[in-house]
Amino acid sequence: MANNKKNRRRTRWVFIISIWTFILAVLLSFVSHYFLNEIESLFVSFLILLFVVFLGIIFDLIGTAAAAADIGPLNAKASRKVTGAKCGVNLVKNAERVATFCNDVGGDIAGIISGTLVTIVVMKLIIAVPYYQAEFYLGILITSLIAAITVGGKAWGKIIAINNSTEVILVVGYVLTKMQKPVRIFSKSGNSVG
């Protein structure tokens, strides 16, 4: 009976994360395409591409840290009321979900979007450099560069995440705790008005 309940929760989680993946992919694709199409500067377009790649690396780092972190030191910090530690404990307790969201949703969406953005940047380069085989050479060069940055960045991020998992989760917990404060203030003021 308990096993069926656990399986239903997992199935529900898979369904929810799939829906969120679709929504986030649509939103991030739309925003990045909009900015890249509106921006004339090739340099700024390349910076947006690098930002998306960097976002994927950060998400991957967080997901790996959540899976590798030891909850003991975070519990100790939470008992001393260290800002972000309580949130960090929750992240580690839900490491499977955090890793799925960060590594699969955040990391994979960033990878897919960066692939699309590479195409847009290459097309802008071809327009700027009208050369017979520019598309071929520039496409290979930029795609290879972004692949190298992505794989190298994720490898570097995994080293940091595994060796400093508690610190990484504490920083993420701190950031999430600080991000929640404005939301709580807004909801409290909304409740008092209503």
N, C-alpha and C positions, 0 to 999 in steps of 0.2 A: 504493500500500500504506500509506504513512504517512498519506495523506489519509483512508483508511478507518478507521485507528486513531484519528485525531483526531476524526472524526465519531462513532465509537463512544463515545469519552470524553465528548463533548458530550451525546450522547443519554443516557448514564448520569447525567451531572450534572443534566440536566433532570428525569429521573425521580427522582433523589435529592432535589432541591430541591422537587419537587412533593409528595413524601411528607413532608418536613420542614414544608412549609407547612401541610399538613393537620393534622399532629400539633400544631404550634404554635398554629394557629387554634383547634383543639379545646381545648387547654390554657388559652390565654388567654381564650377565650370563657367557659369553665367558671368560671375563677377570678374574672373580672370580674363575671359574672352572679351568682355566689355572694355576693361581697362587696356588690354593689348590692342584692340581695334581702335580705341579712341586716342591712344598715345602714339604720336608720330616718332618720337625719339627711339632709335634702335637701342641705345644704351639703357634707357629706362625700361624698355620691354625686356631686355636681358636681365635686368635687376629683378623684375617681377618673376621671371622664370626661376632665377636663383632663390628668391624668397620662397616660392612654392616647394622647391627641392629641399631647402633648409627646414621648412615646416615638416616635411615628411621625415627628415632625419631626427628632428626633435620628438615627434610623435613616437617613432621607433625606439628612441632612447628611453622615453617615459614608460612605454609598454614593457620593455626588457627589464627596467629597474623595478617595476611593480612585481614582476614575476620572480626576480632574484632577491628582493629585499627581505630582511629578517625583521619580523614584527616586534621582537623584544626591545631593541633600542628605541623604536618609535613609541611603544607603550610607556617606556620610562620617561621619554620626553613629554608625552601627553600627560602623564601624571604630574609633571612639573609645570604644566600649562604652557609649554613652548608653542608659540603660534605656528599653526600648520601641522603639528604633530598628530592631532586627533584626526584631521582629514587624511594625513598620511597613513594612519592605522587603517582607516576605511579603504583606502586605495589598495593596501596590501591584502586586507581581508577579502577584497573582491578582485584579486590579481588576475584571475581568469578573464573576467569581463573587461578590466582595464587594459590588459594585453590585447584582447580581441579588438577593442575599440581603437586603441592607439596604433598597434602594429598593422592590423588589417584594414580598419576603416580609415584612420588618418593617414597612415603610411602609404597604403595602396591607392587611395584617392589622389594623394599628392603625386604619386608616380604616374598615374594615368593622365592627370591634368598636365603634369610637366611634359609628358610625351606630346600632348596636343599643342602645348605652348611652344615646344621646340619647332613644330611645323610652322606655326605663325611667325616665329622669329626668323626662321630660314626663309620664308616667303618675303618678309620685309628686307632681308639681306639681299635676296635675288633682285628685288626691285631696285635697291640701292647700288648693287654691283651687277649690272647687266653683262654677264659673261656667258659664253656658250654652255659650259658644263658647271656653272656656279651652283645650281641646285644639287647636283650630285655630290660635289666635293664639300660644299658648305653643310649639306644635310648630314653627311657622314661625320664631318668634323664636330659639329655642334652636338649631334646625338651621342657621339662617343664621349665628348667632354662631360655632358650632363650625366651620362651613365656612370662615368668614372667618379664624378663628384658624389653622386647618390650612393653608390656602393661603398666608396671609401669613407664617406661621411657616416653611413650606417654602421660600418665596421668599427670606426672610431667611437661612435656613440655607444655601441654594445660594450666596448672595453670600459668606457666610463661608467655605464649603467651597471655592469656586473661588479666592478671594483669599488664603486661608490654608491651602491643602490640606496642605502639609507639616506645619504645626503641628497641624492637626486629626488627621492620621494618626499623628503622634508621640504625641499625647495618648491616642488610642485604643490604640496599641501599648503605651503605658505601663500603661494600665488592664488590658489583656488579659494583659500580662506579670505584673502584680501578682496578677491573679486566678488565674493558673496556679500560683503558689507554693504555696497551700494544697493544691491538687490533687496536686502533686508530693510534698509532705510526706506527705499521706495515702497515696498509692500506695507511697512508700518504706517507710512504717511497715507497710503491708499486706504488702509483700514480705518484710520482716524477720520478721513474725509467721509467714507461711506458710513 
